[in-house]
Amino acid sequence: MGVLVRVEGIVQGVGFRPFVYGLATRLGLSGRVGNDGHGVFVELEGDRPLIREFLHRLERDAPPLAAIERVTVRRGAVHAAGFTIVPSASAGASRTLVSPDIATCADCLAELRDPADRRYRYPFVNCVNCGPRLTIVRAMPYDRPLTTMSGFAMCADCHTEYHDPADRRFHAQPICCPSCGPRLKLVGATGDPLVGSARVLRAGGVLAVKGLGGYHLSVLASDDRAAAELRRRKRRGDKPFAVMVADLDAARRLCEVDATGAALLKDRARPVVLLPRRPDAAVADAVAPGQRRLGLMLPYTPLHHLLLADTAAPIVLTSGNVADEPILYDDRAALENLAGIADAFLTHDRPIHLRADDSVVRPFDGKAMVVRRSRGHSPRPCTLPLATTRQVLACGAELKNTFCLAKGAHAFVSPHIGDLENWPTFRSYVETVRHFCGLFGIRPEVVAHDLHPEYLSTKHALTLPDVELVPVQHHHAHIASCLADNGESGRVIGVAFDGLGYGADGTLWGGEFLLADLASFERAGHLARVPMPGGAMAVRQPWRMAAAYLADLPDVEAPPVAARNGPRWRQVTALARAGGLGAPLTSSAGRLFDAVAALVGVRDTVTYEGQAAIELEQLADPHEKGGYPAGVSRDGGLLVASGADLVRAVVADLAAGAGPAVVSARFHHGVAELIVRCCRLLREDSGLATVALSGGVFQNVLLLRRTLDGLRAAGFRVLTHAAVPVNDAGISLGQAAVAAARDHIGRSSGTS
């Protein structure tokens, strides 16, 4: 009997062919297995019961990194003696999936630490179960000649392992060892690369380290002078640095690590995990100024393990770039651009083909809340609730940009790109779009984009020839992203709270209640609009939003923030009252949080997006249960929720002597109760009982927890994000889901 088997999913670069080879030979089956642009193909010949057993074990016992999506079987002629792995076929467009980069496995770590092993202290040890994948792949199918390992000829020992079916490195494409390379190099310091690098760090220097997806900058996490100097050289402002620790014990000395936190730290993606900082943590103040949390991660490459062991202390590991530019990954560019920041470079000669930042997660409700989805997660696909009949590019947002490619039911969200506010980041965006299109064999026919005409992602969409453009309102994309993340397509009450997004009416939205499904939406309510004095300047200076809210509350006594800003306060208040182009109206929830942060004295200016709101959340008293009331009115059928009522209560409570921590908690609770009240009213109007929560404001776990509990107590079913971030990094998935849904409806009705 002969059968032809097709296996689709993440089945290349994960040891699938060696697994098939071993399974077939143990069962005494003849045939062959290989990679092609669609996944893995298997041709089998043998007794019918043995083939049935093969097909059963194929899915049950698949390699740990494999993700099988579909197995198809048909009869066919097979003529083979024995079973072989054949060279990959590359004809046709690629339809297979690509594995993310995976942290070093336990078997490879054992070799790394064994003096008797030939890979002892070799910083590039890997096997079929771990190591670089996406960042070294130039094209599919996943074979060594199509990766950045193509320039390293295997030595005799590696060649033997690669061709030995009993070996863990059987057909491991990045296989290497000290004899055949890659190799480390230390630039700017002397001695053995690892020993010399540890010496640089212990002496208070800044070390650039080439990792999987780009260069990082490192100092000792306990060295306040070095951390402050790195911050100055990098022009980082107050944005926190991530810290790498050797193991869970070291993590527990710095942070409170519960079972969820430990599981996230040990996850094979090895993300940065945001955890509560211990009061006695030996971490410099300059690492995370004003933060009650630290971003910790465990080593995810052999190089990191060795560097941590030789340094014998936690280290800062932050992206190797200047200010808000993308992480550097090209050796020449890194040496040139980081020369004024790093004192020495720990580099190597394995090229990186695709840059990838570290992923960031935060524990919530016993699982991960994804803050940034990048290395270790991308390009694992999301599944669209409604498959697209045409190939889609969704261009994403301006801030925290990702893009998304969709083909059929698969949606491939890119690694984190960054803020599209400078040429280097935009160039990286365009290059990565091009690379992903080639990698997945996608030629976009439909291009979805934000409504904002000045977003560089929108402008890019408008330059693309021979495509159908699908404009998607920003907050609809947020809700569609949450729906897609949950495999839903039906109509919901969508609560989209974020900083700013271009509204369907041309104004600045950001505190929205929508009635929406994947294809369409209607605005059902919003936070009452207030002026943004100075426009974008109000984002960088939250005290301006405090002035804007108080401009229409003449009976409220001027708070301390007014005195702190002196004559400017009066000027900005007048600007807010005058309105017009100098003070555009916004319904933004993010700007409401900014105003309250300034009122309670958290900060009047910020050095990175969301800083005021983040610090306001951290300030809140966890024991306080009360919340401020706020009114809801109707304007032409729209619900209008009063942020001014919350501001008035904040000012009154502060004047009565309430502490900032209590006021912060009561404000958060008041916002949550306002959301629940609006959702109740919309349920009465629409009959909908499912709520989708999205937008960057819901990264605030205090607000999210209180809102979830309130909605569930009120009988709502609540959808939150899981695979993609709640912030603007999830926008591209929402845009793709909207485009797919509209395409699906159009094709079903016989229109295009």
Helices and strands as residue ranges (DSSP letters): E 2-10, H 16-26, E 30-36, E 39-45, H 48-60, E 67-75, E 83-85, H 106-112, G 134-136, G 144-146, H 156-162, E 184-187, H 193-202, E 207-210, E 215-218, H 224-234, E 242-244, H 248-254, H 259-266, E 272-276, G 285-287, E 293-297, H 302-311, E 315-316, E 318-319, H 331-337, E 344-348, E 360-364, E 367-372, E 382-394, E 404-413, H 423-439, E 446-450, H 456-463, E 468-472, H 474-485, E 492-502, E 508-516, E 521-527, E 530-531, H 537-540, H 543-551, H 560-578, G 580-582, E 585-586, H 589-599, H 611-619, E 632-635, E 638-641, H 643-655, H 660-686, E 690-694, G 696-699, H 701-713, E 717-719, G 728-730, H 731-748
